Amino acid sequence: MLRYTVRRLLFAIPTLLVVSFIIFALLDLAPNDPTGDLPLTIPPEVREQIRLSLGLGEPFHIRYFRWLEQFLVNEPLNMIEQIWGVEIGNSAERLRVTSWSTRSPVVDLIISRLPQTLWVVGLSYVVAVCIAVPIGVISAYKQYSVFDQIGTFVSMIGFSVPTFFTGTLMIVIFSAQLGWLPSIYDTTHVVTDFDSFVTQLKQIIMPVMVLALFSAAQLSRFMRSSMLDNLNLDYVRTARAKGMTESVVLLVHVLRNSLIPVVTVIALGLPQVFAGAIITEQIFRVNGIGQLLIIAIQGADIPLVQTLTFIFAFLIVSFNLIADLLYGILDPRIRYD
């Protein structure tokens, strides 16, 4: 397992480098001018000085390697210094990837908004897994029952209806009509006592449930299909012939083997939830990474878009590795060495 993990990590490095080059090249070649929003009264020579100050006067390959150095070397060193309080070289001389719009370091902008997105995305995915796995198990065990038919119908609706429609519908029902939940997520709210905790819980319910229902609809179908593939295999009949109870056969033997393909869907689905949070954060005004990406795209803030896109690619590669490692934990028969 250790050799396989090291080998996959070494393989992930060139993969991420290739992805970073593609992202940087595509966005760098886009027809965007950081001085396009400046007033027309600014002289052309001043505009050119602004472009040179942003590093746009350098050749493409120099700008790419400088971006890599700033993002992959300088930023981790700055984070180590901030977390551990250790001085590594002269931090004042390190170049940082800065936003064209705000002139602030891109990583600082992302870190300031990351907790909001992690709260919404993390809770929604935990809720989705907790909903999808039991529904998939029961639907497979009671195939073609009333529960299975209702679960299939609800799953098809949840997977087919986009999150912006579900979010808008929840706002109309629970905010406008019933007045139970706030329609806007207050990111400045601080939990200090029980009443403020209840307020935080109320404002996070709708964005979490919108993402959770969409993810649970897909995961429950995979869980049901995987359970059905294992219920009729020989080892299940052997376990029942040995006198094991139905709950032990179902929850210990069948469920563990059925989770192996589902783990891939769960691991690889998490980056998709981050992508889905872009729309959900816009609907509920969550001041997170998704909203930051929309603002960056609208403002043609190429460094910020490049960094956020690369983070999404990093998540996909990372969770793909996590899924492969979980195979060996769920099924001891799988060996990588």
N, C-alpha and C positions, 0 to 999 in steps of 0.2 A: 504493500500500500504506500509506503514512504517513497520508494523509487518511482512508483507511478505518479504520485503527487508532484515530486520534483520534476519529473519529465513533462508533465502537463503544464507546470508553471513555466518551465523553460520554453515550451512551445507557445505559451500565451504571450510571451514578450514580443516575438516578431509579429504575431497576429495583431496585437495592439498597435505596434509601430506602423504596420501597413494601414490599419484602420485610421490611425491619426493622420497619416499622410493624405489619405483619400479625403477625409473630412476637411483638413486644412486646405487642400488644393481646390475642392469644389466650392467652398465658401470664399476662398481668397479670389478665385476667378469670377465670382459673382459681380455684376455691375453695381457695386455699392460705393458711395463716396462719403467718408465721414464728415466732410465739410459741406454736404448737400443741404443740411438744415440750418446752416449759418446765414445771417442776413446778407442780402445781395450787395449791401454797401461795403462789405469787406473787400479790400483789394485782392487781386489774384496772387500777388507775391506773399501776402499774409496767409492766404489759403494754402499755398505751397509750403510755407514754413510749418503750418499746422500738420500737414501731411508728413513732412519730414520728421517732426517731433514724435509722431506716432509710429515711426519706423517703416513707413510705406515707400521710402526712397531706396531701400535696400533690395537686392535681387531676391527672387522667390526662395531659393534654397537657403539663403542666410536667414530670412525671416522664419522659415519653417524650423530650422535647427535652434534658432533663438527662442521660438515659442516652446519647443520641446524642453529646452534647458530651463526656461522660466517655470513651466508647468510641472515637469517631472523631477527637477532638482531643487530649484530655489524655493518653491512653495513647500515641499516636504521639510526642507531644512528650517524654514520659518515656523512651521507647525511644531516641529520638535523643540525649537527654542521656546515657543509659547507654552507648550504643555509641560516640558521638563525643566524649563528655566535654565537651559544650558546654552552657553554662547558658542556658536560654531562659525568661526571666521567673522568677517565684517558684514553684518546683515544690512547695513545701510547701503552697501555697494551692490547688493543683489537686485537684478532687474525682476519685476513682477509683471504678470499679464494684467493689463489694465483695461477697463471698459472705456470704449470711445464716448459713451454718453455721459457717464458720471465721473470719469477719470479716477475711479476707485479700483483697487485690486479686485479682479474677478473672483478669486477664491474667497475673499472677505464677503462679497455680495452673496455668494452661494451658501457659505456657512451661516450667515445671518438668517437665511430663509429656510435652511435645511430642516430645523426642528419641526416647523409647521407641516412640511410635506411628510416627514417621517411619522408624525403622529397620525395623519390621515391615512397614508398608504399602509403603514405598518399595522394599525388597528384593523383597517378594512381587509387586509389579507388574512390576518388571524381569524377574523370573523368569517371570512369566506371559506377557509379550510374547515373550521369548526361546523359550519353549516353543510358543506358539500360532502364531506366524508361520511357522516351518519346517513344522509339522504341517499347517497350512492350505495351504501351497504344494504340498507333496508329495501331499497328499490330492487336491487339484484336478488336479494333473498326472497322477496315477495314479488317475483316477476309477474307482470300483467295484472297485479292487484289494483285496487282503487288508489292506494298510496302511490304505486308506481306510475299510474296514469296521470295523477295530479302532479307528481314530481316532474314527469317528462314534459307536461304542458307548461308548468311554471318555468322550467329550465329553458325551454325553447323561446318563451317570451323574454326571459331575462337576458339570453344570449343575443337575441335578434334586435331588441330595442336599444338604441344608443344611449350612452350615459347622459348626454345633454337633454334628451327628452325625459328620462327618468328623474333627473335632478330638477328640471323645470316643473314636472308634475308634482314632485314632493313639495316644492316651494308653494305651489298653488294650493295644495291640500292642507299641509300641516302648518304653513305660515300664514297664507292669505285667508284661507277659509276657517280653519280651526284655531289658529293663533297659538299653537302649542310650542313651536320651535322657531328660533330666529332664522331669517333667510340669509343673513350675512355673517360670515365667520369673523369675529373680532380677534385679530392676532395680537392685540395689545393687552388682552385680558390675562390677568395673573391669578392663579389659584392660591388663596391664602387661608380660606376656611371652608366649611362644608357648603355654605351657600354659593360661594364662588366656584366650588367644584361642581355643583349641580348646574350652574350656568355654563361651565365649560362642557359638561356632558351634553347639555341640550344643543349647543351650537355645533358639536362634532358628530351628532347622530346622523344627520342627513348626508353630509359628504362621505362619511364612512360607509353607510348603508348603500349608497349609490354604487360605489366601487365594489363593495362586498357582494352585492347581488349579481353584478355583471360577472365577477370572477367565479362565484359559487355556481352559477349556471353552467359554465364550461367544465369546472372541476367535477361536479357531481355526475356529469355524463361520462367522463373518463373513468371515474370511480366505479360506476355501475357496470360499464363495459368490461373493466378489468376483473371485477368480482365474478361476473358471469363466465368469463373464460376459465376461471379457476374452480368454480363450484362443481363442475362435472368431471374433474380430473380424477385419476386413480388414487392419489394420495388422500383426497377427501373421503372417498369411499372406504379406504383403509382405516382412516382415523375414526370414522363412524363404526366400522366393524370391531375396532378395539374397545368400544364401549365409551368413548369420550362423549361428553355432553355436547349438545348442539352449539352452545355459546362458546365452548373451548374450540371446537372445530372452526366456527365462523370467525371469531375474534383473534385467535392465536395463529392458526394455520393459514386459513384463506386470506384473511385481511393482510397479514404480513407479506405474503407473496403478491397480493394484488396491488400493494402500495409501490412496488418496484417501478412499474411504468408510470404510475401517477406522480411519483417524485419528480420525474423529468418535467412534467407539465407544471407542477407547483413551483419548481425552481426557476424554470424558464419563463413562467408567467409573471413573476414579480417585476422584472423590468417593463413588461407590458402594462402593469398597473401604474408604474411611474409615468408612462406615456399617457395612459388614460386620465391620470390626475391632472394633466395639463388642461383638459376641458373642464373637469370637475372643479378645479380651483378657480377657473374663470366664472363659473356659474355661482359659486358660493362666496366669491371674493376672498379666497384663502391666499394669503400673501406668502406663497411658497415658491418652489423651484419652477413649477409649471407656469405660473403667472410671470415669473422672471424671464423664462424663455420666450413667452409671447411678447413681452415688452422689448426684449432684445431683438427679436425678428422684426417687429414693427419699426424699431429705431435703427435698423441696419447696423446693430452693434456686433460686428463679426467676431471679435475675440471672445465675447461672452457666449455667443451661439456655438462657436467652435469648442469651447470648454465644456458646456453643458451637453453637447452632442457626444463628445468623447466620454463623458461620465456615463451616459446611457450605454455606450458600447462596452465600457469597462464592466458595467453591471451584468450585461449579457454573458460576457466571457467568464466572469467570476461565478455566476450562478450555474452556468453550464458545468464548470469544474465541481462545484458543490454537489450537483445532481449525480455526477459520475462517482464521487466518493461515497455518497449515501447508498449507492447500489450495494457495495460491499458490506455496509452495516446492516442493511435489511435482509440481505441474502448471503449467508456465509459461504455458499458454494461459489460465489463470484470471486475470482482471484485476479489481480492485475500483475503480479510479479511472476 
